């Protein structure tokens, strides 16, 4: 595959065909759930949530997440073949999400996972469009892979 010159510029994130399919699948899977969480936040019943995107090869990511998550966390299998999962951690701030990510990554490393990635996006307000949140977490995964940040927990906050 040929890489065009403008794709080599650092900081330039470009969604390829697979990334766009991933974004469409995530929109289908997560949009209604995020709307419900937004409703709970607008009523003051929740303060923030963390959207996590986790992927790795050579391990059963879904089973790991199922074993590590709380009852209030919502697990989504986005692409079983590529082992891509998302978790919405309700009423969670970045520190709680980070500790969850640490547990998951530690377990996957013990299981000899290949190229584990964990992206976390803390959402503090309901002002962000749901599509933006989903696109942002995918963009951060693309950037992490481009920068070869396998094994790290990458987190961002949306105010």
PEKARA-V430704 format. One record per residue. RES is the residue in three letters. SS is DSSP state (alpha for helix, beta for strand, coil for the rest). Layout:
[[RES SS] [RES SS]]
This chain:
[[UNK coil] [UNK coil] [UNK coil] [UNK coil] [UNK alpha] [UNK alpha] [UNK alpha] [UNK coil] [UNK coil] [UNK coil] [UNK coil] [UNK coil] [UNK coil] [UNK coil] [UNK coil] [UNK coil] [UNK alpha] [UNK alpha] [UNK alpha] [UNK alpha] [UNK alpha] [UNK alpha] [UNK alpha] [UNK alpha] [UNK alpha] [UNK alpha] [UNK alpha] [UNK alpha] [UNK alpha] [UNK alpha] [UNK alpha] [UNK alpha] [UNK alpha] [UNK alpha] [UNK alpha] [UNK alpha] [UNK alpha] [UNK alpha] [UNK alpha] [UNK alpha] [UNK alpha] [UNK alpha] [UNK coil] [UNK coil] [UNK coil] [UNK coil] [UNK coil] [UNK coil] [UNK beta] [UNK beta] [UNK beta] [UNK beta] [UNK beta] [UNK beta] [UNK beta] [UNK beta] [UNK beta] [UNK coil] [UNK coil] [UNK coil] [UNK alpha] [UNK alpha] [UNK alpha] [UNK alpha] [UNK alpha] [UNK alpha] [UNK alpha] [UNK alpha] [UNK coil] [UNK coil] [UNK coil] [UNK coil] [UNK beta] [UNK beta] [UNK beta] [UNK beta] [UNK beta] [UNK beta] [UNK beta] [UNK coil] [UNK coil] [UNK coil] [UNK coil] [UNK beta] [UNK beta] [UNK beta] [UNK beta] [UNK beta] [UNK beta] [UNK coil] [UNK coil] [UNK coil] [UNK coil] [UNK alpha] [UNK alpha] [UNK alpha] [UNK alpha] [UNK alpha] [UNK alpha] [UNK alpha] [UNK alpha] [UNK alpha] [UNK alpha] [UNK alpha] [UNK alpha] [UNK alpha] [UNK alpha] [UNK alpha] [UNK alpha] [UNK alpha] [UNK coil] [UNK coil] [UNK coil] [UNK beta] [UNK beta] [UNK beta] [UNK beta] [UNK beta] [UNK beta] [UNK beta] [UNK beta] [UNK beta] [UNK beta] [UNK coil] [UNK coil] [UNK coil] [UNK coil] [UNK coil] [UNK coil] [UNK alpha] [UNK alpha] [UNK alpha] [UNK alpha] [UNK alpha] [UNK alpha] [UNK alpha] [UNK alpha] [UNK alpha] [UNK alpha] [UNK alpha] [UNK alpha] [UNK alpha] [UNK alpha] [UNK alpha] [UNK alpha] [UNK alpha] [UNK coil] [UNK coil] [UNK coil] [UNK coil] [UNK coil] [UNK coil] [UNK beta] [UNK beta] [UNK beta] [UNK beta] [UNK beta] [UNK beta] [UNK coil]]
